[in-house]
Amino acid sequence: MGKAFKILLIGLGIWAGLEIYLEGPQNAFGGIFASHQAESGAPRDTRTTPQRAGDSVKHSREMEVERNERLMED
């Protein structure tokens, strides 16, 4: 019985960790913690972690293209 309980706890821990990683702390678990963050006055970013990372990569690529275009004009 003890092993089954440990496996269940490990599974719940992995699920909770993935939920927070993929959805972000403010959106995890259906947004139940979002109201606490809104009360603290902190700015609220509703994008998930992969969305924020993708936006950062997209911005970096746009900056690189712009830099290369400036260099090719000279």
All heavy atoms as TSV, in Angstrom:
chain	resi	resn	atom	element	x	y	z
A	1	MET	N	N	0.824	-1.190	0.000
A	1	MET	CA	C	0.000	0.000	0.000
A	1	MET	C	C	0.870	1.257	0.000
A	1	MET	O	O	0.530	2.249	-0.624
A	1	MET	CB	C	-0.924	-0.028	1.225
A	1	MET	CG	C	-1.904	1.092	1.280
A	1	MET	SD	S	-3.098	0.920	-0.028
A	1	MET	CE	C	-4.053	2.370	0.216
A	2	GLY	N	N	1.999	1.198	0.694
A	2	GLY	CA	C	2.907	2.340	0.775
A	2	GLY	C	C	3.519	2.675	-0.575
A	2	GLY	O	O	3.679	3.844	-0.931
A	3	LYS	N	N	3.871	1.628	-1.362
A	3	LYS	CA	C	4.458	1.865	-2.681
A	3	LYS	C	C	3.447	2.514	-3.614
A	3	LYS	O	O	3.785	3.412	-4.377
A	3	LYS	CB	C	4.962	0.565	-3.285
A	3	LYS	CG	C	6.226	0.051	-2.667
A	3	LYS	CD	C	6.707	-1.197	-3.384
A	3	LYS	CE	C	7.968	-1.710	-2.746
A	3	LYS	NZ	N	8.497	-2.880	-3.449
A	4	ALA	N	N	2.211	2.056	-3.550
A	4	ALA	CA	C	1.176	2.623	-4.410
A	4	ALA	C	C	0.950	4.093	-4.064
A	4	ALA	O	O	0.775	4.937	-4.959
A	4	ALA	CB	C	-0.123	1.839	-4.254
A	5	PHE	N	N	0.981	4.431	-2.786
A	5	PHE	CA	C	0.800	5.814	-2.364
A	5	PHE	C	C	1.957	6.692	-2.843
A	5	PHE	O	O	1.751	7.816	-3.303
A	5	PHE	CB	C	0.668	5.877	-0.839
A	5	PHE	CG	C	0.371	7.249	-0.319
A	5	PHE	CD1	C	-0.845	7.862	-0.587
A	5	PHE	CD2	C	1.319	7.932	0.427
A	5	PHE	CE1	C	-1.121	9.136	-0.111
A	5	PHE	CE2	C	1.051	9.202	0.905
A	5	PHE	CZ	C	-0.169	9.807	0.635
A	6	LYS	N	N	3.186	6.170	-2.767
A	6	LYS	CA	C	4.354	6.913	-3.238
A	6	LYS	C	C	4.279	7.139	-4.745
A	6	LYS	O	O	4.581	8.234	-5.224
A	6	LYS	CB	C	5.635	6.170	-2.884
A	6	LYS	CG	C	5.964	6.200	-1.415
A	6	LYS	CD	C	7.207	5.396	-1.127
A	6	LYS	CE	C	7.459	5.313	0.364
A	6	LYS	NZ	N	8.623	4.488	0.690
A	7	ILE	N	N	3.879	6.118	-5.485
A	7	ILE	CA	C	3.748	6.256	-6.936
A	7	ILE	C	C	2.675	7.287	-7.269
A	7	ILE	O	O	2.850	8.106	-8.171
A	7	ILE	CB	C	3.455	4.888	-7.583
A	7	ILE	CG1	C	4.692	3.988	-7.475
A	7	ILE	CG2	C	3.032	5.053	-9.038
A	7	ILE	CD1	C	4.450	2.569	-7.892
A	8	LEU	N	N	1.581	7.280	-6.542
A	8	LEU	CA	C	0.521	8.265	-6.745
A	8	LEU	C	C	1.025	9.677	-6.463
A	8	LEU	O	O	0.761	10.610	-7.246
A	8	LEU	CB	C	-0.678	7.951	-5.849
A	8	LEU	CG	C	-1.846	8.926	-5.932
A	8	LEU	CD1	C	-2.501	8.852	-7.308
A	8	LEU	CD2	C	-2.856	8.625	-4.850
A	9	LEU	N	N	1.766	9.859	-5.379
A	9	LEU	CA	C	2.310	11.175	-5.058
A	9	LEU	C	C	3.305	11.656	-6.116
A	9	LEU	O	O	3.313	12.838	-6.481
A	9	LEU	CB	C	2.977	11.161	-3.686
A	9	LEU	CG	C	2.042	11.170	-2.479
A	9	LEU	CD1	C	2.854	11.095	-1.195
A	9	LEU	CD2	C	1.180	12.409	-2.492
A	10	ILE	N	N	4.137	10.760	-6.605
A	10	ILE	CA	C	5.083	11.117	-7.658
A	10	ILE	C	C	4.329	11.525	-8.921
A	10	ILE	O	O	4.666	12.520	-9.562
A	10	ILE	CB	C	6.070	9.961	-7.935
A	10	ILE	CG1	C	7.020	9.795	-6.748
A	10	ILE	CG2	C	6.851	10.196	-9.223
A	10	ILE	CD1	C	7.867	8.543	-6.796
A	11	GLY	N	N	3.308	10.774	-9.274
A	11	GLY	CA	C	2.501	11.104	-10.451
A	11	GLY	C	C	1.826	12.461	-10.315
A	11	GLY	O	O	1.811	13.260	-11.256
A	12	LEU	N	N	1.267	12.745	-9.138
A	12	LEU	CA	C	0.635	14.046	-8.904
A	12	LEU	C	C	1.659	15.176	-8.946
A	12	LEU	O	O	1.374	16.259	-9.464
A	12	LEU	CB	C	-0.092	14.051	-7.562
A	12	LEU	CG	C	-1.398	13.256	-7.515
A	12	LEU	CD1	C	-1.930	13.208	-6.087
A	12	LEU	CD2	C	-2.419	13.855	-8.450
A	13	GLY	N	N	2.837	14.924	-8.438
A	13	GLY	CA	C	3.893	15.934	-8.472
A	13	GLY	C	C	4.343	16.244	-9.886
A	13	GLY	O	O	4.545	17.405	-10.248
A	14	ILE	N	N	4.484	15.203	-10.694
A	14	ILE	CA	C	4.860	15.404	-12.100
A	14	ILE	C	C	3.758	16.161	-12.829
A	14	ILE	O	O	4.029	17.090	-13.598
A	14	ILE	CB	C	5.173	14.055	-12.771
A	14	ILE	CG1	C	6.474	13.482	-12.198
A	14	ILE	CG2	C	5.269	14.206	-14.293
A	14	ILE	CD1	C	6.760	12.063	-12.625
A	15	TRP	N	N	2.517	15.791	-12.594
A	15	TRP	CA	C	1.397	16.478	-13.246
A	15	TRP	C	C	1.361	17.950	-12.852
A	15	TRP	O	O	1.208	18.831	-13.700
A	15	TRP	CB	C	0.079	15.793	-12.888
A	15	TRP	CG	C	-1.109	16.587	-13.318
A	15	TRP	CD1	C	-1.595	16.718	-14.585
A	15	TRP	CD2	C	-1.932	17.401	-12.480
A	15	TRP	NE1	N	-2.689	17.554	-14.572
A	15	TRP	CE2	C	-2.915	17.987	-13.298
A	15	TRP	CE3	C	-1.945	17.675	-11.119
A	15	TRP	CZ2	C	-3.890	18.840	-12.798
A	15	TRP	CZ3	C	-2.918	18.522	-10.627
A	15	TRP	CH2	C	-3.867	19.090	-11.459
A	16	ALA	N	N	1.516	18.238	-11.568
A	16	ALA	CA	C	1.474	19.622	-11.100
A	16	ALA	C	C	2.637	20.420	-11.686
A	16	ALA	O	O	2.460	21.560	-12.125
A	16	ALA	CB	C	1.513	19.667	-9.572
A	17	GLY	N	N	3.802	19.815	-11.719
A	17	GLY	CA	C	4.960	20.499	-12.291
A	17	GLY	C	C	4.778	20.814	-13.762
A	17	GLY	O	O	5.099	21.907	-14.222
A	18	LEU	N	N	4.272	19.850	-14.515
A	18	LEU	CA	C	4.031	20.082	-15.947
A	18	LEU	C	C	2.952	21.132	-16.165
A	18	LEU	O	O	3.044	21.956	-17.079
A	18	LEU	CB	C	3.642	18.775	-16.633
A	18	LEU	CG	C	4.781	17.809	-16.908
A	18	LEU	CD1	C	4.236	16.477	-17.420
A	18	LEU	CD2	C	5.753	18.398	-17.897
A	19	GLU	N	N	1.928	21.116	-15.348
A	19	GLU	CA	C	0.849	22.103	-15.472
A	19	GLU	C	C	1.386	23.512	-15.263
A	19	GLU	O	O	1.099	24.423	-16.037
A	19	GLU	CB	C	-0.245	21.790	-14.441
A	19	GLU	CG	C	-1.435	22.691	-14.503
A	19	GLU	CD	C	-2.383	22.375	-15.634
A	19	GLU	OE1	O	-2.281	21.289	-16.219
A	19	GLU	OE2	O	-3.234	23.225	-15.922
A	20	ILE	N	N	2.205	23.690	-14.250
A	20	ILE	CA	C	2.773	25.010	-13.974
A	20	ILE	C	C	3.756	25.399	-15.070
A	20	ILE	O	O	3.782	26.552	-15.513
A	20	ILE	CB	C	3.441	25.027	-12.583
A	20	ILE	CG1	C	2.365	24.914	-11.504
A	20	ILE	CG2	C	4.266	26.293	-12.380
A	20	ILE	CD1	C	2.901	24.676	-10.113
A	21	TYR	N	N	4.565	24.460	-15.544
A	21	TYR	CA	C	5.543	24.768	-16.590
A	21	TYR	C	C	4.862	25.150	-17.897
A	21	TYR	O	O	5.249	26.115	-18.548
A	21	TYR	CB	C	6.474	23.578	-16.811
A	21	TYR	CG	C	7.423	23.786	-17.964
A	21	TYR	CD1	C	8.526	24.623	-17.825
A	21	TYR	CD2	C	7.213	23.178	-19.192
A	21	TYR	CE1	C	9.394	24.833	-18.880
A	21	TYR	CE2	C	8.073	23.390	-20.240
A	21	TYR	CZ	C	9.173	24.206	-20.082
A	21	TYR	OH	O	10.020	24.415	-21.133
A	22	LEU	N	N	3.851	24.392	-18.292
A	22	LEU	CA	C	3.212	24.625	-19.589
A	22	LEU	C	C	2.243	25.799	-19.577
A	22	LEU	O	O	2.127	26.532	-20.562
A	22	LEU	CB	C	2.492	23.360	-20.054
A	22	LEU	CG	C	3.385	22.176	-20.387
A	22	LEU	CD1	C	2.541	20.953	-20.700
A	22	LEU	CD2	C	4.292	22.501	-21.552
A	23	GLU	N	N	1.530	26.008	-18.498
A	23	GLU	CA	C	0.502	27.046	-18.447
A	23	GLU	C	C	0.977	28.316	-17.747
A	23	GLU	O	O	0.331	29.353	-17.859
A	23	GLU	CB	C	-0.749	26.522	-17.729
A	23	GLU	CG	C	-1.402	25.357	-18.416
A	23	GLU	CD	C	-1.955	25.709	-19.787
A	23	GLU	OE1	O	-2.379	26.861	-19.991
A	23	GLU	OE2	O	-1.952	24.829	-20.649
A	24	GLY	N	N	2.054	28.237	-17.020
A	24	GLY	CA	C	2.506	29.388	-16.248
A	24	GLY	C	C	1.816	29.402	-14.899
A	24	GLY	O	O	0.718	28.870	-14.749
A	25	PRO	N	N	2.427	30.011	-13.914
A	25	PRO	CA	C	1.852	29.985	-12.573
A	25	PRO	C	C	0.484	30.658	-12.478
A	25	PRO	O	O	-0.350	30.266	-11.686
A	25	PRO	CB	C	2.876	30.726	-11.713
A	25	PRO	CG	C	3.985	31.115	-12.586
A	25	PRO	CD	C	3.715	30.666	-13.962
A	26	GLN	N	N	0.236	31.688	-13.291
A	26	GLN	CA	C	-1.035	32.387	-13.201
A	26	GLN	C	C	-2.170	31.639	-13.887
A	26	GLN	O	O	-3.329	31.849	-13.540
A	26	GLN	CB	C	-0.913	33.813	-13.769
A	26	GLN	CG	C	-0.637	33.882	-15.237
A	26	GLN	CD	C	0.836	33.749	-15.583
A	26	GLN	OE1	O	1.669	33.481	-14.729
A	26	GLN	NE2	N	1.157	33.918	-16.840
A	27	ASN	N	N	-1.890	30.766	-14.841
A	27	ASN	CA	C	-2.936	30.044	-15.560
A	27	ASN	C	C	-3.059	28.584	-15.130
A	27	ASN	O	O	-3.982	27.900	-15.554
A	27	ASN	CB	C	-2.672	30.084	-17.060
A	27	ASN	CG	C	-2.764	31.476	-17.627
A	27	ASN	OD1	O	-3.471	32.309	-17.088
A	27	ASN	ND2	N	-2.055	31.720	-18.692
A	28	ALA	N	N	-2.137	28.108	-14.329
A	28	ALA	CA	C	-2.140	26.699	-13.942
A	28	ALA	C	C	-3.383	26.357	-13.131
A	28	ALA	O	O	-3.924	27.191	-12.393
A	28	ALA	CB	C	-0.889	26.374	-13.130
A	29	PHE	N	N	-3.845	25.159	-13.273
A	29	PHE	CA	C	-4.985	24.624	-12.536
A	29	PHE	C	C	-6.251	25.449	-12.771
A	29	PHE	O	O	-7.026	25.709	-11.852
A	29	PHE	CB	C	-4.688	24.521	-11.041
A	29	PHE	CG	C	-3.367	23.870	-10.739
A	29	PHE	CD1	C	-2.320	24.599	-10.217
A	29	PHE	CD2	C	-3.170	22.532	-11.014
A	29	PHE	CE1	C	-1.097	24.002	-9.964
A	29	PHE	CE2	C	-1.953	21.923	-10.763
A	29	PHE	CZ	C	-0.917	22.668	-10.236
A	30	GLY	N	N	-6.434	25.896	-13.996
A	30	GLY	CA	C	-7.638	26.636	-14.350
A	30	GLY	C	C	-7.635	28.081	-13.876
A	30	GLY	O	O	-8.669	28.735	-13.859
A	31	GLY	N	N	-6.485	28.601	-13.480
A	31	GLY	CA	C	-6.386	30.001	-13.071
A	31	GLY	C	C	-6.833	30.280	-11.653
A	31	GLY	O	O	-7.147	31.420	-11.324
A	32	ILE	N	N	-6.839	29.273	-10.786
A	32	ILE	CA	C	-7.311	29.506	-9.411
A	32	ILE	C	C	-6.384	30.431	-8.636
A	32	ILE	O	O	-6.813	31.066	-7.682
A	32	ILE	CB	C	-7.508	28.185	-8.638
A	32	ILE	CG1	C	-6.210	27.401	-8.549
A	32	ILE	CG2	C	-8.601	27.358	-9.271
A	32	ILE	CD1	C	-6.286	26.192	-7.650
A	33	PHE	N	N	-5.121	30.529	-9.055
A	33	PHE	CA	C	-4.187	31.414	-8.371
A	33	PHE	C	C	-4.116	32.787	-9.028
A	33	PHE	O	O	-3.443	33.679	-8.532
A	33	PHE	CB	C	-2.789	30.793	-8.327
A	33	PHE	CG	C	-2.763	29.483	-7.601
A	33	PHE	CD1	C	-2.465	28.309	-8.265
A	33	PHE	CD2	C	-3.042	29.427	-6.250
A	33	PHE	CE1	C	-2.439	27.104	-7.601
A	33	PHE	CE2	C	-3.021	28.221	-5.569
A	33	PHE	CZ	C	-2.720	27.058	-6.249
A	34	ALA	N	N	-4.799	32.977	-10.141
A	34	ALA	CA	C	-4.736	34.243	-10.868
A	34	ALA	C	C	-5.324	35.381	-10.044
A	34	ALA	O	O	-4.840	36.503	-10.094
A	34	ALA	CB	C	-5.463	34.125	-12.193
A	35	SER	N	N	-6.383	35.127	-9.277
A	35	SER	CA	C	-6.992	36.184	-8.483
A	35	SER	C	C	-6.042	36.673	-7.398
A	35	SER	O	O	-6.021	37.853	-7.070
A	35	SER	CB	C	-8.293	35.702	-7.861
A	35	SER	OG	O	-8.040	34.616	-6.987
A	36	HIS	N	N	-5.221	35.798	-6.851
A	36	HIS	CA	C	-4.265	36.197	-5.827
A	36	HIS	C	C	-3.206	37.114	-6.415
A	36	HIS	O	O	-2.778	38.061	-5.784
A	36	HIS	CB	C	-3.600	34.981	-5.184
A	36	HIS	CG	C	-4.566	34.087	-4.480
A	36	HIS	ND1	N	-5.214	34.476	-3.338
A	36	HIS	CD2	C	-5.002	32.845	-4.755
A	36	HIS	CE1	C	-6.011	33.501	-2.934
A	36	HIS	NE2	N	-5.901	32.493	-3.787
A	37	GLN	N	N	-2.786	36.830	-7.633
A	37	GLN	CA	C	-1.777	37.656	-8.282
A	37	GLN	C	C	-2.363	39.016	-8.646
A	37	GLN	O	O	-1.703	40.033	-8.530
A	37	GLN	CB	C	-1.234	36.970	-9.525
A	37	GLN	CG	C	-0.079	37.727	-10.159
A	37	GLN	CD	C	0.455	37.038	-11.369
A	37	GLN	OE1	O	-0.184	36.155	-11.917
A	37	GLN	NE2	N	1.618	37.432	-11.812
A	38	ALA	N	N	-3.621	39.046	-9.090
A	38	ALA	CA	C	-4.253	40.306	-9.467
A	38	ALA	C	C	-4.398	41.217	-8.247
A	38	ALA	O	O	-4.266	42.428	-8.354
A	38	ALA	CB	C	-5.615	40.046	-10.095
A	39	GLU	N	N	-4.643	40.649	-7.092
A	39	GLU	CA	C	-4.783	41.439	-5.876
A	39	GLU	C	C	-3.454	42.038	-5.436
A	39	GLU	O	O	-3.420	43.091	-4.824
A	39	GLU	CB	C	-5.349	40.581	-4.754
A	39	GLU	CG	C	-6.784	40.147	-4.983
A	39	GLU	CD	C	-7.245	39.116	-3.972
A	39	GLU	OE1	O	-6.453	38.749	-3.088
A	39	GLU	OE2	O	-8.390	38.669	-4.066
A	40	SER	N	N	-2.355	41.372	-5.773
A	40	SER	CA	C	-1.053	41.871	-5.353
A	40	SER	C	C	-0.594	43.053	-6.189
A	40	SER	O	O	0.383	43.703	-5.836
A	40	SER	CB	C	-0.011	40.744	-5.431
A	40	SER	OG	O	0.238	40.401	-6.784
A	41	GLY	N	N	-1.255	43.327	-7.296
A	41	GLY	CA	C	-0.911	44.465	-8.123
A	41	GLY	C	C	0.174	44.173	-9.149
A	41	GLY	O	O	0.613	45.070	-9.844
A	42	ALA	N	N	0.638	42.955	-9.214
A	42	ALA	CA	C	1.665	42.596	-10.193
A	42	ALA	C	C	1.046	42.556	-11.586
A	42	ALA	O	O	-0.108	42.171	-11.746
A	42	ALA	CB	C	2.261	41.235	-9.847
A	43	PRO	N	N	1.800	42.956	-12.600
A	43	PRO	CA	C	1.249	42.884	-13.955
A	43	PRO	C	C	0.960	41.433	-14.344
A	43	PRO	O	O	1.699	40.521	-13.982
A	43	PRO	CB	C	2.346	43.470	-14.826
A	43	PRO	CG	C	3.573	43.466	-14.010
A	43	PRO	CD	C	3.155	43.468	-12.582
A	44	ARG	N	N	-0.107	41.241	-15.072
A	44	ARG	CA	C	-0.557	39.896	-15.387
A	44	ARG	C	C	-0.276	39.573	-16.851
A	44	ARG	O	O	-0.761	40.258	-17.743
A	44	ARG	CB	C	-2.046	39.788	-15.112
A	44	ARG	CG	C	-2.562	38.402	-15.214
A	44	ARG	CD	C	-3.929	38.297	-14.600
A	44	ARG	NE	N	-4.404	36.941	-14.816
A	44	ARG	CZ	C	-5.631	36.629	-15.084
A	44	ARG	NH1	N	-6.542	37.569	-15.136
A	44	ARG	NH2	N	-5.992	35.394	-15.286
A	45	ASP	N	N	0.520	38.550	-17.081
A	45	ASP	CA	C	0.817	38.067	-18.422
A	45	ASP	C	C	0.118	36.724	-18.583
A	45	ASP	O	O	0.470	35.757	-17.925
A	45	ASP	CB	C	2.323	37.913	-18.618
A	45	ASP	CG	C	2.705	37.621	-20.045
A	45	ASP	OD1	O	1.813	37.607	-20.920
A	45	ASP	OD2	O	3.905	37.406	-20.298
A	46	THR	N	N	-0.881	36.664	-19.436
A	46	THR	CA	C	-1.690	35.457	-19.545
A	46	THR	C	C	-1.131	34.446	-20.528
A	46	THR	O	O	-1.711	33.388	-20.694
A	46	THR	CB	C	-3.130	35.813	-19.963
A	46	THR	OG1	O	-3.087	36.512	-21.211
A	46	THR	CG2	C	-3.800	36.676	-18.914
A	47	ARG	N	N	0.006	34.776	-21.160
A	47	ARG	CA	C	0.600	33.822	-22.095
A	47	ARG	C	C	1.264	32.682	-21.326
A	47	ARG	O	O	1.765	32.869	-20.224
A	47	ARG	CB	C	1.648	34.506	-22.970
A	47	ARG	CG	C	1.085	35.606	-23.838
A	47	ARG	CD	C	2.165	36.304	-24.609
A	47	ARG	NE	N	3.082	36.921	-23.644
A	47	ARG	CZ	C	4.301	37.340	-23.964
A	47	ARG	NH1	N	4.748	37.224	-25.185
A	47	ARG	NH2	N	5.084	37.881	-23.055
A	48	THR	N	N	1.281	31.511	-21.946
A	48	THR	CA	C	1.938	30.369	-21.321
A	48	THR	C	C	3.443	30.478	-21.541
A	48	THR	O	O	3.918	31.287	-22.336
A	48	THR	CB	C	1.431	29.049	-21.916
A	48	THR	OG1	O	1.773	29.006	-23.302
A	48	THR	CG2	C	-0.071	28.904	-21.751
A	49	THR	N	N	4.193	29.657	-20.832
A	49	THR	CA	C	5.648	29.674	-20.958
A	49	THR	C	C	6.097	29.397	-22.394
A	49	THR	O	O	6.938	30.128	-22.916
A	49	THR	CB	C	6.277	28.662	-19.982
A	49	THR	OG1	O	5.875	29.002	-18.652
A	49	THR	CG2	C	7.791	28.668	-20.077
A	50	PRO	N	N	5.565	28.375	-23.080
A	50	PRO	CA	C	5.974	28.171	-24.475
A	50	PRO	C	C	5.600	29.352	-25.382
A	50	PRO	O	O	6.339	29.674	-26.314
A	50	PRO	CB	C	5.234	26.909	-24.896
A	50	PRO	CG	C	4.989	26.169	-23.632
A	50	PRO	CD	C	4.761	27.231	-22.605
A	51	GLN	N	N	4.491	30.009	-25.115
A	51	GLN	CA	C	4.113	31.170	-25.922
A	51	GLN	C	C	5.090	32.318	-25.706
A	51	GLN	O	O	5.493	32.981	-26.664
A	51	GLN	CB	C	2.697	31.625	-25.571
A	51	GLN	CG	C	1.619	30.703	-26.065
A	51	GLN	CD	C	0.247	31.089	-25.537
A	51	GLN	OE1	O	0.125	31.724	-24.491
A	51	GLN	NE2	N	-0.781	30.702	-26.263
A	52	ARG	N	N	5.476	32.564	-24.458
A	52	ARG	CA	C	6.436	33.630	-24.188
A	52	ARG	C	C	7.781	33.310	-24.815
A	52	ARG	O	O	8.442	34.192	-25.371
A	52	ARG	CB	C	6.584	33.845	-22.685
A	52	ARG	CG	C	5.364	34.474	-22.047
A	52	ARG	CD	C	5.632	34.914	-20.618
A	52	ARG	NE	N	6.174	33.890	-19.756
A	52	ARG	CZ	C	5.445	33.059	-19.023
A	52	ARG	NH1	N	4.141	33.127	-19.049
A	52	ARG	NH2	N	6.031	32.165	-18.260
A	53	ALA	N	N	8.199	32.054	-24.747
A	53	ALA	CA	C	9.469	31.663	-25.356
A	53	ALA	C	C	9.402	31.812	-26.872
A	53	ALA	O	O	10.355	32.296	-27.494
A	53	ALA	CB	C	9.811	30.227	-24.981
A	54	GLY	N	N	8.292	31.407	-27.475
A	54	GLY	CA	C	8.132	31.548	-28.921
A	54	GLY	C	C	8.146	32.995	-29.352
A	54	GLY	O	O	8.750	33.344	-30.381
A	55	ASP	N	N	7.515	33.867	-28.587
A	55	ASP	CA	C	7.533	35.294	-28.902
A	55	ASP	C	C	8.944	35.854	-28.815
A	55	ASP	O	O	9.354	36.685	-29.631
A	55	ASP	CB	C	6.606	36.065	-27.963
A	55	ASP	CG	C	5.146	35.792	-28.237
A	55	ASP	OD1	O	4.829	35.224	-29.310
A	55	ASP	OD2	O	4.311	36.148	-27.373
A	56	SER	N	N	9.696	35.410	-27.833
A	56	SER	CA	C	11.077	35.866	-27.680
A	56	SER	C	C	11.927	35.422	-28.870
A	56	SER	O	O	12.730	36.197	-29.405
A	56	SER	CB	C	11.664	35.321	-26.386
A	56	SER	OG	O	13.007	35.695	-26.251
A	57	VAL	N	N	11.765	34.174	-29.296
A	57	VAL	CA	C	12.507	33.665	-30.439
A	57	VAL	C	C	12.117	34.422	-31.701
A	57	VAL	O	O	12.975	34.813	-32.506
A	57	VAL	CB	C	12.279	32.142	-30.609
A	57	VAL	CG1	C	12.831	31.647	-31.934
A	57	VAL	CG2	C	12.896	31.384	-29.453
A	58	LYS	N	N	10.832	34.656	-31.888
A	58	LYS	CA	C	10.350	35.392	-33.058
A	58	LYS	C	C	10.944	36.804	-33.080
A	58	LYS	O	O	11.395	37.279	-34.119
A	58	LYS	CB	C	8.826	35.462	-33.041
A	58	LYS	CG	C	8.231	36.146	-34.238
A	58	LYS	CD	C	6.715	36.151	-34.157
A	58	LYS	CE	C	6.111	36.893	-35.329
A	58	LYS	NZ	N	4.653	36.968	-35.231
A	59	HIS	N	N	10.958	37.461	-31.930
A	59	HIS	CA	C	11.529	38.800	-31.847
A	59	HIS	C	C	13.022	38.775	-32.180
A	59	HIS	O	O	13.526	39.654	-32.897
A	59	HIS	CB	C	11.291	39.378	-30.450
A	59	HIS	CG	C	11.875	40.732	-30.255
A	59	HIS	ND1	N	11.373	41.841	-30.894
A	59	HIS	CD2	C	12.914	41.168	-29.500
A	59	HIS	CE1	C	12.088	42.905	-30.550
A	59	HIS	NE2	N	13.018	42.504	-29.692
A	60	SER	N	N	13.753	37.784	-31.677
A	60	SER	CA	C	15.182	37.670	-31.961
A	60	SER	C	C	15.439	37.454	-33.445
A	60	SER	O	O	16.366	38.040	-34.021
A	60	SER	CB	C	15.793	36.516	-31.163
A	60	SER	OG	O	15.723	36.782	-29.793
A	61	ARG	N	N	14.621	36.620	-34.080
A	61	ARG	CA	C	14.783	36.383	-35.519
A	61	ARG	C	C	14.488	37.644	-36.315
A	61	ARG	O	O	15.184	37.948	-37.292
A	61	ARG	CB	C	13.871	35.245	-35.968
A	61	ARG	CG	C	14.350	33.901	-35.511
A	61	ARG	CD	C	13.462	32.799	-36.017
A	61	ARG	NE	N	13.970	31.503	-35.597
A	61	ARG	CZ	C	13.296	30.385	-35.732
A	61	ARG	NH1	N	12.094	30.395	-36.280
A	61	ARG	NH2	N	13.815	29.255	-35.319
A	62	GLU	N	N	13.466	38.397	-35.922
A	62	GLU	CA	C	13.151	39.647	-36.615
A	62	GLU	C	C	14.293	40.647	-36.475
A	62	GLU	O	O	14.641	41.339	-37.439
A	62	GLU	CB	C	11.856	40.241	-36.065
A	62	GLU	CG	C	10.618	39.468	-36.441
A	62	GLU	CD	C	9.370	39.952	-35.715
A	62	GLU	OE1	O	9.488	40.837	-34.831
A	62	GLU	OE2	O	8.283	39.440	-36.034
A	63	MET	N	N	14.896	40.712	-35.296
A	63	MET	CA	C	16.034	41.613	-35.094
A	63	MET	C	C	17.215	41.192	-35.953
A	63	MET	O	O	17.919	42.038	-36.516
A	63	MET	CB	C	16.428	41.640	-33.619
A	63	MET	CG	C	15.450	42.375	-32.735
A	63	MET	SD	S	15.866	42.337	-30.982
A	63	MET	CE	C	17.544	42.917	-30.981
A	64	GLU	N	N	17.446	39.881	-36.090
A	64	GLU	CA	C	18.551	39.390	-36.906
A	64	GLU	C	C	18.330	39.724	-38.376
A	64	GLU	O	O	19.254	40.164	-39.066
A	64	GLU	CB	C	18.704	37.881	-36.732
A	64	GLU	CG	C	19.840	37.299	-37.542
A	64	GLU	CD	C	19.960	35.802	-37.408
A	64	GLU	OE1	O	19.161	35.197	-36.666
A	64	GLU	OE2	O	20.843	35.226	-38.053
A	65	VAL	N	N	17.106	39.533	-38.868
A	65	VAL	CA	C	16.798	39.861	-40.265
A	65	VAL	C	C	17.003	41.354	-40.504
A	65	VAL	O	O	17.588	41.770	-41.508
A	65	VAL	CB	C	15.352	39.424	-40.617
A	65	VAL	CG1	C	14.906	40.023	-41.927
A	65	VAL	CG2	C	15.257	37.908	-40.652
A	66	GLU	N	N	16.533	42.167	-39.577
A	66	GLU	CA	C	16.695	43.616	-39.695
A	66	GLU	C	C	18.169	44.008	-39.709
A	66	GLU	O	O	18.602	44.840	-40.509
A	66	GLU	CB	C	15.975	44.288	-38.531
A	66	GLU	CG	C	15.968	45.786	-38.587
A	66	GLU	CD	C	15.201	46.365	-37.417
A	66	GLU	OE1	O	14.033	45.981	-37.228
A	66	GLU	OE2	O	15.800	47.192	-36.699
A	67	ARG	N	N	18.958	43.402	-38.843
A	67	ARG	CA	C	20.393	43.681	-38.780
A	67	ARG	C	C	21.076	43.265	-40.080
A	67	ARG	O	O	21.902	44.011	-40.629
A	67	ARG	CB	C	21.000	42.940	-37.583
A	67	ARG	CG	C	22.430	43.261	-37.312
A	67	ARG	CD	C	22.936	42.655	-36.006
A	67	ARG	NE	N	22.507	41.273	-35.800
A	67	ARG	CZ	C	21.710	40.871	-34.804
A	67	ARG	NH1	N	21.239	41.742	-33.939
A	67	ARG	NH2	N	21.379	39.606	-34.674
A	68	ASN	N	N	20.712	42.107	-40.611
A	68	ASN	CA	C	21.307	41.641	-41.868
A	68	ASN	C	C	20.909	42.550	-43.033
A	68	ASN	O	O	21.737	42.807	-43.917
A	68	ASN	CB	C	20.888	40.202	-42.157
A	68	ASN	CG	C	21.581	39.208	-41.252
A	68	ASN	OD1	O	22.621	39.501	-40.682
A	68	ASN	ND2	N	20.981	38.035	-41.113
A	69	GLU	N	N	19.703	43.039	-43.050
A	69	GLU	CA	C	19.273	43.954	-44.118
A	69	GLU	C	C	20.045	45.255	-44.052
A	69	GLU	O	O	20.424	45.803	-45.087
A	69	GLU	CB	C	17.767	44.216	-44.015
A	69	GLU	CG	C	16.926	43.034	-44.435
A	69	GLU	CD	C	15.436	43.267	-44.231
A	69	GLU	OE1	O	15.056	44.318	-43.659
A	69	GLU	OE2	O	14.662	42.388	-44.629
A	70	ARG	N	N	20.288	45.762	-42.845
A	70	ARG	CA	C	21.089	46.992	-42.716
A	70	ARG	C	C	22.507	46.779	-43.208
A	70	ARG	O	O	23.101	47.641	-43.848
A	70	ARG	CB	C	21.105	47.458	-41.261
A	70	ARG	CG	C	19.870	48.173	-40.834
A	70	ARG	CD	C	20.107	48.895	-39.504
A	70	ARG	NE	N	20.856	48.099	-38.553
A	70	ARG	CZ	C	20.380	47.590	-37.424
A	70	ARG	NH1	N	19.120	47.793	-37.110
A	70	ARG	NH2	N	21.138	46.894	-36.612
A	71	LEU	N	N	23.082	45.625	-42.917
A	71	LEU	CA	C	24.454	45.334	-43.349
A	71	LEU	C	C	24.532	45.157	-44.859
A	71	LEU	O	O	25.537	45.520	-45.477
A	71	LEU	CB	C	24.989	44.078	-42.643
A	71	LEU	CG	C	25.263	44.226	-41.162
A	71	LEU	CD1	C	25.632	42.872	-40.554
A	71	LEU	CD2	C	26.385	45.221	-40.923
A	72	MET	N	N	23.476	44.589	-45.470
A	72	MET	CA	C	23.493	44.360	-46.922
A	72	MET	C	C	23.314	45.674	-47.693
A	72	MET	O	O	23.743	45.771	-48.833
A	72	MET	CB	C	22.388	43.377	-47.307
A	72	MET	CG	C	22.580	41.987	-46.728
A	72	MET	SD	S	24.113	41.256	-47.267
A	72	MET	CE	C	23.589	40.525	-48.765
A	73	GLU	N	N	22.711	46.696	-47.076
A	73	GLU	CA	C	22.528	47.984	-47.750
A	73	GLU	C	C	23.844	48.694	-47.949
A	73	GLU	O	O	24.022	49.407	-48.921
A	73	GLU	CB	C	21.593	48.870	-46.937
A	73	GLU	CG	C	20.155	48.419	-46.949
A	73	GLU	CD	C	19.291	49.262	-46.030
A	73	GLU	OE1	O	19.816	50.175	-45.356
A	73	GLU	OE2	O	18.076	49.008	-45.988
A	74	ASP	N	N	24.783	48.509	-47.039
A	74	ASP	CA	C	26.066	49.222	-47.116
A	74	ASP	C	C	26.938	48.723	-48.194
A	74	ASP	O	O	27.057	48.016	-48.945
A	74	ASP	CB	C	26.824	49.126	-45.801
A	74	ASP	CG	C	26.083	49.864	-44.689
A	74	ASP	OD1	O	25.304	50.767	-45.027
A	74	ASP	OD2	O	26.303	49.512	-43.523
